Amino acid sequence: MNAELIRIGDDIVAMHAVATDEGITLIDAGLPGDRRILQRALEAAGRRPEDIRGVVLTHGDSDHIGVAEWLRTEYGVPTYVHEADAGRAQGEKTPSAPGGAMRLGPTLRFFAAALRRGGLRPRHLGEVRTVQDGDVLPLPGSPEIIGLPGHSPGSVAIRIPAVDALFVGDALTTRHVLNGSEDVQLGPFSDAPEQTPESLERLRDLPEQTIVVGHGPIFHGTAAEMLGALKR
Ligand SMILES: [Zn+2]
């Protein structure tokens, strides 16, 4: 099967499309104002929003649910989220306050992007499909769910061997939204950051060579190599 990974957005906030002969799986959904960014990226790849079969969320924060509700109401696209983050994706809980070192410039750039792309007015989901650890979803690329609690209770990694990729959401970052550092680090704004290192051990033996984070450039290497580069 032909499968292609399409990166949509930028190193501040990105979503990703896995495009196959059977349609598209969208991993995360950016910021609420990212409709045109998504439409343009799909067009450039010869695809359309109608090709999207499902959105799979790495977690339920507002900078990841972005255009998911628009896709649901406009095109009937279902969104899959871990059951422990379903309430968050539907607007029942606000994310926790940032922790750790914060520098003004990068922080302002993140919030400026969020402002420009509608991130301060999240559009929560009216309906979700819940997933659990170990599920393999009936979507293009057959995404496999690996529970990764820490950043949020329902954070997951999403494994798609068809594109040799592992999506880890905000468990890890390669561009810290608050201080601009491009080291591999644990993501900020976490509910239970002490849980994340243990969760990440679940990924260590996976063979995928493309590790995709919610914020920052793609890491080219295995999960073991990325964990080896992690600044603690
Ligand atoms: Zn995020």
Residues whose N, C-alpha, C, O or C-beta is under 5 A from the ligand:
A	BS01	ZN	D63 D170 G214
